[in-house]
């Protein structure tokens, strides 16, 4: 199954999903090529980092704070599906754990 297949299935079956999959203004920082959400005190800011509000959503959810967001305006399931029809990147691009630092 592709990510698009999953979203189409969710839409067809009327499955409810958590709000993080939809775009909303969220406090974020850009770090190591990822957009990370700064939503509580567990996220230590590095020197020079200041949270910035961005319209983002998550394409995958995982261990905090290893999952990056993507800039998006997709606020509904049909908008997410439309976005998936146009995207050229994998949902795994936002997973810090998938980036091998030794490579």
N, C-alpha and C positions, 0 to 999 in steps of 0.2 A: 504494500500500500504506500502511496505517496502522501505527502502532507496534504496536497489538494484533495486526494481521495478521502482522507480522514475528515476534512472540513465539510466536504459535500455530504458525507454520511451523517455527520453531526447535524447538518441542516435538514437533511431528509427525515431523520428520525426525531427531530425536535429536542435534541439532548441539550440540557442546560450546561453552560460552562462558566468557569470563574471569570470575574471581571478583568483579571490581568491579561487575558488573551485579547481584550479590546483596547483600542487606543484611548488614552486619557492624559491630561497634563500631569506629569509626575516629576518630582525632584530627582535629578540625575547628575552624574559626573561621567566624563569620558576617561577611561583608564585602560591602558594596554590594549587599545583597539576595540574595547567594548563600551557600551552605554550601560552603566550600572545604576540601579535605583537606590537612592539614599532615603530610606523610609523610617529608620530608627537609629538608636545609639549603638547598635551592633556594628554599624558600618563606620569604621574610623576613616576620616578624611586625611589624605596626605597633604604635606605642605603645599600651599598654592591652589588646592582644590576648593572650589566653591560650588555647591549644588546649583544647577540651572534647570528651570522648568522646561520640559520638552514633551511634545505629544508622542508618546511611545506605547508599544504593546509588546507582549512576550510571545514568541513563536514556540517556545519550549519552556517548561518550568523544571527547575532542579534544585540542587543544593544551594542554599543562600551563602554567600553572594556570588556564586559561580555562574549565574545565568545572566546574560546581557539582554537588554531590550533592543528593539528596532524602532527607528522613527517611522511613524505611521499615522494615518488619519482614519484607519478602519475601525469604526465604532459599532458596526453591526456585523452579523454573520455573513450576509451577502457582500458587504464591503471587504471582509477578510478573504472570502473566496475570490473576489475580483483581484485583490492584491496578489493572491497566490497564482492567479493566471498570468500575472505580469512579472513576478519575481524571477530573478536569475541566481539566487543564492539559497543555500540550504538552511533549514532551521537550526542546524547544529553550529552554524557560524557564531552564534551567541553563547556558546558554552565554553567557558574558560578552561574547564577540565579537558576539553578535546584538543587544546593547543599544547603540543609537546615542546616544552622549553628547551630540551636538549637537541632538537632537530635543527 
